[in-house]
Amino acid sequence: MNRVELAVRLLEIPPMRHTPAGLPVLRLPLAHESQVIEAGLERRVSMEFKAVALGDVALELAGKPVGSQVRMVGFLAPQRQGSDRLVLHIQQLVQATE
Protein backbone atom coordinates (compact mmCIF):
# COMPACT_ATOMS: atom_id res chain seq x y z
CA MET A 1 0.00 0.00 0.00
CA ASN A 2 1.25 3.49 -0.86
CA ARG A 3 -0.67 5.99 1.29
CA VAL A 4 0.57 9.09 3.07
CA GLU A 5 -1.44 11.30 5.43
CA LEU A 6 0.25 14.47 6.66
CA ALA A 7 -0.44 17.85 8.16
CA VAL A 8 1.50 20.32 6.04
CA ARG A 9 2.08 24.05 5.62
CA LEU A 10 1.88 25.63 2.16
CA LEU A 11 5.22 27.33 1.48
CA GLU A 12 4.31 28.80 -1.90
CA ILE A 13 1.37 28.82 -4.32
CA PRO A 14 2.90 28.92 -7.81
CA PRO A 15 0.86 29.73 -10.94
CA MET A 16 -1.61 27.07 -12.03
CA ARG A 17 -0.66 25.01 -15.07
CA HIS A 18 -2.71 22.60 -17.16
CA THR A 19 -2.06 19.21 -18.73
CA PRO A 20 -2.43 18.90 -22.52
CA ALA A 21 -5.95 17.58 -21.79
CA GLY A 22 -6.78 20.76 -19.83
CA LEU A 23 -6.59 19.27 -16.30
CA PRO A 24 -5.36 21.81 -13.69
CA VAL A 25 -1.94 20.96 -12.19
CA LEU A 26 -0.29 22.60 -9.20
CA ARG A 27 3.29 21.76 -8.24
CA LEU A 28 4.13 23.24 -4.88
CA PRO A 29 6.58 23.07 -1.98
CA LEU A 30 5.26 21.94 1.40
CA ALA A 31 6.64 21.81 4.95
CA HIS A 32 5.86 19.34 7.74
CA GLU A 33 6.79 19.39 11.44
CA SER A 34 5.84 16.83 14.07
CA GLN A 35 6.95 14.81 17.08
CA VAL A 36 6.97 11.02 16.76
CA ILE A 37 8.03 8.12 18.94
CA GLU A 38 10.71 5.88 17.45
CA ALA A 39 12.20 2.97 19.38
CA GLY A 40 10.70 4.41 22.56
CA LEU A 41 12.32 7.82 22.08
CA GLU A 42 10.73 11.08 21.05
CA ARG A 43 11.97 12.40 17.72
CA ARG A 44 11.28 15.76 16.08
CA VAL A 45 10.61 15.59 12.34
CA SER A 46 10.96 18.73 10.23
CA MET A 47 11.11 18.61 6.44
CA GLU A 48 10.33 20.41 3.22
CA PHE A 49 9.38 18.54 0.05
CA LYS A 50 7.70 18.88 -3.33
CA ALA A 51 4.13 17.87 -4.06
CA VAL A 52 1.74 17.84 -7.00
CA ALA A 53 -2.04 18.17 -7.07
CA LEU A 54 -4.37 17.64 -10.02
CA GLY A 55 -7.95 18.61 -10.84
CA ASP A 56 -10.26 19.83 -8.08
CA VAL A 57 -7.58 19.40 -5.40
CA ALA A 58 -5.25 21.71 -7.37
CA LEU A 59 -8.01 24.31 -7.70
CA GLU A 60 -8.77 24.15 -3.97
CA LEU A 61 -5.10 24.54 -3.00
CA ALA A 62 -4.59 27.42 -5.44
CA GLY A 63 -7.23 29.40 -3.52
CA LYS A 64 -5.45 29.09 -0.17
CA PRO A 65 -3.01 31.66 1.18
CA VAL A 66 0.68 30.90 1.62
CA GLY A 67 1.30 29.60 5.14
CA SER A 68 -2.04 27.77 5.37
CA GLN A 69 -2.08 24.53 7.35
CA VAL A 70 -3.65 21.64 5.44
CA ARG A 71 -4.19 17.99 6.28
CA MET A 72 -3.95 15.87 3.16
CA VAL A 73 -3.87 12.29 1.87
CA GLY A 74 -1.85 11.13 -1.10
CA PHE A 75 0.84 8.79 -2.35
CA LEU A 76 4.55 8.88 -3.18
CA ALA A 77 5.89 8.41 -6.70
CA PRO A 78 9.20 9.04 -8.46
CA GLN A 79 9.62 12.54 -9.85
CA ARG A 80 9.94 10.89 -13.27
CA GLN A 81 10.48 7.35 -14.47
CA GLY A 82 13.80 5.98 -13.22
CA SER A 83 14.35 8.85 -10.74
CA ASP A 84 15.19 8.23 -7.08
CA ARG A 85 13.59 11.56 -6.06
CA LEU A 86 10.09 11.23 -4.68
CA VAL A 87 7.12 13.59 -5.04
CA LEU A 88 3.99 13.53 -2.92
CA HIS A 89 0.85 13.33 -5.08
CA ILE A 90 -2.03 14.95 -3.18
CA GLN A 91 -5.32 13.13 -3.73
CA GLN A 92 -7.53 14.62 -1.04
CA LEU A 93 -7.62 17.50 1.42
CA VAL A 94 -8.97 16.14 4.67
CA GLN A 95 -9.10 19.28 6.77
CA ALA A 96 -7.79 22.79 6.36
CA THR A 97 -7.31 25.63 8.82
CA GLU A 98 -6.17 29.14 7.97
MARKOLLO-590406 format. One record per residue: x, y, z of N, C-alpha, C in turn; residue number from 1; chain. Coordinates in Angstrom, 1 decimal. Each point is the difference from the previous one (the first is absolute). Layout:
BEGIN
SITE    nc1    nc2    nc3   cac1   cac2   cac3    cc1    cc2    cc3 pos unit
SITE      X      Y      Z      X      Y      Z      X      Y      Z NUM    A
...
This chain:
BEGIN
SITE    nc1    nc2    nc3   cac1   cac2   cac3    cc1    cc2    cc3 pos unit
SITE    0.8   -1.2    0.0   -0.8    1.2    0.0    0.9    1.2    0.0   1    A
SITE   -0.4    1.0   -0.8    0.7    1.3   -0.1   -0.9    1.1    0.4   2    A
SITE   -0.1    0.4    1.3   -0.9    1.0    0.5    0.8    0.8    1.0   3    A
SITE   -0.2    1.3   -0.1    0.7    1.0    0.9   -1.1    1.0    0.4   4    A
SITE    0.0    0.2    1.4   -0.9    1.0    0.5    0.8    0.9    0.9   5    A
SITE    0.0    1.3   -0.3    0.9    1.0    0.7   -0.8    1.3    0.2   6    A
SITE    0.4    0.6    1.1   -0.3    1.4    0.2    1.1    0.9   -0.6   7    A
SITE   -0.3    0.9   -0.9    1.1    0.7   -0.7   -0.3    1.5    0.1   8    A
SITE    1.0    0.8   -0.3   -0.1    1.5   -0.2    0.3    0.3   -1.4   9    A
SITE   -0.8    0.8   -0.7    0.3    0.4   -1.3    1.1    1.1   -0.1  10    A
SITE    1.1   -0.3   -0.6    1.1    0.9    0.0   -0.1    1.0   -1.2  11    A
SITE   -0.7   -0.3   -1.0   -0.1    0.8   -1.2   -1.2   -0.5   -0.8  12    A
SITE   -0.7    0.9   -0.7   -1.0   -0.4   -0.9    0.4    0.5   -1.4  13    A
SITE    0.6   -0.8   -0.8    0.5    0.4   -1.3   -1.2    0.1   -1.0  14    A
SITE    0.2    0.6   -1.1   -1.0    0.1   -1.0   -0.6   -1.3   -0.5  15    A
SITE   -1.3   -0.1   -0.2   -0.6   -1.2   -0.4    0.4   -0.3   -1.5  16    A
SITE    0.3   -1.3   -0.2    0.2   -0.5   -1.4   -1.1   -1.0   -0.3  17    A
SITE    0.1   -0.4   -1.3   -1.0   -1.0   -0.5    0.7   -1.1   -0.8  18    A
SITE   -0.6   -1.2    0.1    0.5   -1.1   -0.8   -0.4    0.3   -1.5  19    A
SITE    0.5   -0.8   -0.9   -0.4    0.2   -1.4   -1.5   -0.3   -0.2  20    A
SITE   -0.6   -0.7    0.9   -1.4   -0.3    0.0   -0.9    1.1    0.7  21    A
SITE    0.7    1.0    0.6   -0.7    1.1    0.7   -0.2   -0.2    1.5  22    A
SITE    0.6   -1.1    0.6   -0.2   -0.2    1.4    0.9    0.9    0.8  23    A
SITE   -0.5    0.7    1.0    0.8    0.9    0.8    1.1   -0.8    0.8  24    A
SITE    1.2    0.6    0.0    1.2   -0.6    0.7    0.6    1.0    0.8  25    A
SITE    0.3   -0.3    1.3    0.7    0.9    0.9    1.2   -0.8    0.6  26    A
SITE    1.2    0.5   -0.2    1.2   -0.5    0.6    0.5    1.0    1.0  27    A
SITE    0.1   -0.5    1.3    0.2    0.9    1.0    0.9   -0.5    1.1  28    A
SITE    0.8    0.8    0.7    0.8   -0.4    1.1   -0.8    0.0    1.3  29    A
SITE    0.2   -1.0    0.8   -0.7   -0.2    1.3    1.0   -0.1    1.1  30    A
SITE   -0.5    0.2    1.3    0.8   -0.2    1.2   -0.8   -0.8    0.9  31    A
SITE    0.7   -0.8    0.8   -0.6   -0.9    1.0    0.8    0.1    1.3  32    A
SITE   -0.6    0.1    1.1    0.7   -0.1    1.3   -0.9   -0.8    1.0  33    A
SITE    0.7   -1.0    0.7   -0.8   -0.8    1.0    1.0   -0.6    1.0  34    A
SITE   -0.6   -0.6    1.0    0.7   -0.8    1.0   -0.5   -1.4   -0.2  35    A
SITE    0.9   -1.0    0.0   -0.3   -1.4   -0.1    0.8   -0.8    1.0  36    A
SITE   -0.5   -1.2    0.3    0.7   -0.9    0.8    0.7   -1.1   -0.8  37    A
SITE    1.3   -0.1    0.1    0.7   -1.0   -0.8    0.9   -0.8    1.0  38    A
SITE   -0.2   -1.3    0.1    0.8   -0.8    0.9   -0.1    0.5    1.4  39    A
SITE   -1.2    0.5    0.4   -0.2    0.4    1.4    0.5    1.4    0.3  40    A
SITE    0.6    0.7   -1.0    0.5    1.3    0.2   -0.7    1.0   -0.9  41    A
SITE   -0.2    1.2    0.6   -0.7    1.1   -0.8    1.0    0.6   -1.0  42    A
SITE   -0.5    0.2   -1.2    0.8    0.5   -1.1   -0.8    1.1   -0.7  43    A
SITE    0.7    1.1   -0.2   -0.6    1.2   -0.7    0.3   -0.2   -1.5  44    A
SITE   -1.1    0.1   -0.8    0.1   -0.1   -1.5   -0.3    1.3   -0.6  45    A
SITE    0.9    0.6   -0.8   -0.2    1.2   -0.7    0.5   -0.1   -1.4  46    A
SITE   -0.9    0.2   -1.0    0.5   -0.2   -1.4   -0.8    0.9   -0.9  47    A
SITE    0.7    0.2   -1.2   -0.7    0.7   -1.1    0.1   -0.9   -1.2  48    A
SITE   -1.0    0.0   -0.8    0.0   -1.0   -1.1   -0.9    0.6   -1.1  49    A
SITE    0.0   -0.6   -1.2   -0.8    0.4   -1.1   -1.2   -0.9   -0.1  50    A
SITE   -1.1    0.6   -0.5   -1.3   -0.7   -0.2   -0.6    0.4   -1.3  51    A
SITE   -1.0   -0.8   -0.4   -0.8    0.3   -1.2   -1.4   -0.3    0.3  52    A
SITE   -0.9    0.9   -0.5   -1.4   -0.2    0.1   -0.7    0.2   -1.3  53    A
SITE   -1.0   -0.8   -0.3   -0.7    0.0   -1.3   -1.5    0.3    0.2  54    A
SITE   -0.6    0.6   -1.0   -1.4    0.1    0.0   -0.6    0.9    1.1  55    A
SITE   -1.1   -0.5    0.6   -0.7    0.8    1.0    0.9    0.3    1.2  56    A
SITE    0.9   -0.9    0.4    0.9    0.2    1.1    1.0    1.2   -0.3  57    A
SITE    0.5    0.0   -1.2    0.9    1.1   -0.5   -0.8    1.3    0.1  58    A
SITE   -1.2    0.1   -0.4   -0.8    1.2    0.0   -0.3    0.5    1.4  59    A
SITE   -0.2   -1.0    0.9   -0.3    0.3    1.4    1.3    0.6    0.7  60    A
SITE    1.1   -0.6   -0.3    1.3    0.4    0.6    0.4    1.4   -0.5  61    A
SITE   -0.3    0.3   -1.3    0.4    1.2   -0.6   -0.7    1.2    0.6  62    A
SITE   -1.2   -0.3    0.6   -0.7    1.1    0.7    0.4    0.3    1.4  63    A
SITE    0.9   -0.8    0.5    0.4    0.2    1.4    1.2    0.9    0.1  64    A
SITE    0.1    0.8    1.1    1.2    0.9    0.2    1.3   -0.8    0.4  65    A
SITE    1.1    0.6   -0.4    1.3   -0.6    0.4    0.0    0.0    1.5  66    A
SITE    0.5   -1.1    0.6    0.1   -0.2    1.4   -1.2   -0.8    0.6  67    A
SITE   -1.0   -0.3   -0.8   -1.1   -0.7    0.5    0.4   -1.4    0.4  68    A
SITE   -0.7   -0.5    1.1    0.2   -1.4    0.5   -1.0   -0.8   -0.7  69    A
SITE    0.4   -1.2   -0.6   -0.9   -0.9   -0.7    0.3   -1.4    0.4  70    A
SITE   -1.1   -0.8    0.3    0.2   -1.4    0.2   -0.4   -0.7   -1.3  71    A
SITE    0.9   -0.8   -0.5   -0.2   -0.6   -1.3    0.3   -1.5   -0.1  72    A
SITE   -0.5   -0.7   -1.0    0.2   -1.4   -0.2    0.5   -0.1   -1.5  73    A
SITE    1.0   -0.9   -0.2    0.6   -0.2   -1.3    0.8   -1.2   -0.1  74    A
SITE    0.9    0.0   -1.0    0.9   -1.1   -0.1    1.4    0.5   -0.6  75    A
SITE    1.0   -0.8    0.2    1.4    0.4   -0.5    0.2   -0.7   -1.3  76    A
SITE    0.7    0.7   -0.9    0.4   -0.5   -1.3    1.3    0.7   -0.4  77    A
SITE    0.8   -0.7   -0.9    1.2    0.6   -0.5   -0.3    1.3   -0.7  78    A
SITE    0.9    1.0    0.1   -0.2    1.2   -0.8   -0.2   -0.2   -1.4  79    A
SITE    0.7   -0.9   -0.6   -0.2   -0.5   -1.4    0.6   -1.4    0.0  80    A
SITE   -0.4   -0.7   -1.1    0.4   -1.4   -0.1    1.5   -0.2    0.2  81    A
SITE    0.4   -0.9    0.9    1.4   -0.3    0.2    0.7    0.9    1.0  82    A
SITE   -0.7    1.0    0.5    0.5    0.9    1.0    0.0   -0.5    1.4  83    A
SITE    0.9    0.3    0.8    0.0   -0.4    1.4   -0.6    1.1    0.9  84    A
SITE   -0.4    1.2   -0.6   -0.6    1.1    0.7   -1.5   -0.3    0.1  85    A
SITE   -0.6    0.2    1.1   -1.4   -0.3    0.2   -0.8    1.3    0.1  86    A
SITE   -1.2    0.0   -0.5   -1.0    1.1    0.1   -1.3   -0.5    0.6  87    A
SITE   -0.5    0.8    0.9   -1.3   -0.4    0.6   -1.1    0.5   -1.0  88    A
SITE   -0.9   -1.0   -0.3   -1.1    0.3   -0.9   -1.3    0.2    0.9  89    A
SITE   -0.5    1.2    0.1   -1.1    0.2    0.9   -1.3   -0.4   -0.7  90    A
SITE   -0.8   -0.9    0.7   -1.2   -0.5   -0.5   -1.2    0.6    0.6  91    A
SITE    0.1    0.4    1.3   -1.1    0.5    0.8    0.4    1.0    1.1  92    A
SITE   -0.7    1.0    0.2    0.2    0.9    1.1   -1.0   -0.4    1.1  93    A
SITE    0.5   -0.4    1.1   -0.9   -0.6    1.1   -0.5    1.1    0.8  94    A
SITE    0.8    1.0    0.4   -0.4    1.1    0.9    0.9    1.1   -0.3  95    A
SITE   -0.5    1.2    0.0    0.9    1.2   -0.1   -0.3    1.0    1.0  96    A
SITE    1.0    0.7    0.5   -0.2    1.1    0.9    0.9    1.2   -0.4  97    A
SITE   -0.5    1.2    0.0    0.7    1.1   -0.4    0.9    0.5    1.1  98    A
